[in-house]
Amino acid sequence: MLVAIVLGLGVGFGVHRLTAGTAAAPTTVSARFGMHGEAAWAEGTQPAPMIDTLRDQTGKLFSLASLRGRTVAIVFFDSHCQLECPLEGRELAAAEQSLPPAQRPVLVAVSVNPLDTPASTASAMKAWGLGAVAPWHWLMGTRKQLAAVWAAYHVYVSPHPVNGDIAHTEAVYLVDRRGYMRSGYMYPFLSGHVTSDLRTLARNRGD
């Protein structure tokens, strides 16, 4: 029960913060701008915050800017999670598998658990059905390093695990080819809506 309460508080916080402090006014629960997320931004109005201080599962320093020219889905996961993360991961896998391989985004998972390891992240990606769908990077670091990225993306992360799980905002951001955020979701979401938004971004060669 306590886990559910904490998760609920985190999600509520995330819904409010998903669009807080952005330069462009979002559209809430709308398909304006051709998007279906709880938040949506017009083309070229909201750059995705920089990520360049974390290392991925291969040990290489990651740079979000290196993915320009590709559609990107940014998520926040705990590889040890037994509750929401596996469910969200499987929904994302379903959304991506509905698309031709060329339209699938690069998945960037930012850890919410400093105890994540290359082995635990690979295991989670396989178990959740995401590992073989499309290219992916699972970003890890110290809590201080990770917290800077959480803050930039308005993601709440509980400082203490509850019954073994870390309560956090289950946010998904879809980023276009030029590095601009276009759609933001809170889990639970409809995988069909995510698929539709990804298809739109993949088709837009002008991004």
Secondary structure as UniProt FT lines:
FT   HELIX           2..17
FT   TURN            20..21
FT   HELIX           32..34
FT   STRAND          39..40
FT   TURN            43..44
FT   TURN            57..58
FT   HELIX           64..67
FT   TURN            68..69
FT   STRAND          72..77
FT   TURN            79..80
FT   HELIX           84..97
FT   HELIX           101..103
FT   STRAND          106..111
FT   TURN            114..115
FT   HELIX           118..127
FT   TURN            128..129
FT   TURN            131..133
FT   STRAND          136..140
FT   HELIX           143..152
FT   TURN            153..154
FT   TURN            163..164
FT   STRAND          171..175
FT   TURN            177..178
FT   STRAND          180..186
FT   HELIX           191..203
FT   TURN            205..206
//
